[in-house]
């Protein structure tokens, strides 16, 4: 790392307070898009698992461990890459 502290974020899901420390993940190494596969939806490289599916599981309150049980070929780094991808999209500034 470059010596900078990763910001810690707190949030509540289902009445439970959780926090996480944003860890930089090279999402571009894990997420690809090809118009010939899944109609171009972003997916995890080497799979047909769309990023949106993983994010949906997380939004529903599933943990990384739950997702890894459901999809044993995935890695925790791939799940973190999905979150980092979503974070970067949310930080995108559109000029209107």
N, C-alpha and C positions, 0 to 999 in steps of 0.2 A: 504494500500500500504506500501511498505518498505521504504518510504521517498525519493526514487529516482524520479527525474523528468522524465516523459515520453517524448521521443524526438518528436519534432514537425516536420512534413514533409510537404513541399509545392510541388504542382504539377499543371499542366495545363491540362484541358480537354476542347476541343472545344473553345479554346481561353480564357476561364475563369480560373483565378488563384484560386485554392482552397488550403486549408491546413487542416490538421487534427492532432490531438494529439493521438499517439498510446496508447490505453488503454489496459492493459493486460486483456484478456478474457480467461477463462478456456475452450478453444475450445474442449478439450478432453471430456468435459461434454456434448457437443452439437453435435459433429460429430462422426459418427460411419461408419463402413464398414462391410458388410456381403456378402459373395459370393453368397448367395441365393437371395439377393435383389439388383436390378439394376446392376447385374453382378459384385458386389463388389465395385462399385464406391462410394467414400465418399459421405455421405448424412447427412442431419440433422436428428438427433435422433427423432423417433416417426413419421417421414414423409417419403415420397418417393421423396423428393426434393433434387436433387444432389447439392453439394457444387458448382460445376462448373456452374450450372444454375444461382445461386445467384451471383457468381463472374462475369459471363457474363453480367448480368444486370448492375452491378456496372461499368464494363469496357465500357459499352455502354452509360454511363453517367447518369444512373438512380440513384435516391437518395434512401436512406433507406425508406423514406416515400412512394416513388413510389412502392418499392418492397412490403412493408407492405400492400399497397392498393391492389396489385395484389394477394398477398398470406396472407390473414388476420390471418391465424393461426400461422404465424411466429412472432417472437419477434425481437426487435432491437438487443438484446444480441446475438441471433442466427446469425444475419447478421454480427455483429462484430466478432463473432467466425469464420465465413468463411474467413474474412479478416486476422485474426490472424493465421489461418491455412495456408493460402496462403503465408503469411509473413514467417512463420516458414519453409515452404518448400523452399522458395526462399533463405533462409539463410543457407540451408543445404549444407555442403561442401562435394563434391565427390572427392575421391582420385583416380586419373587415373594412 
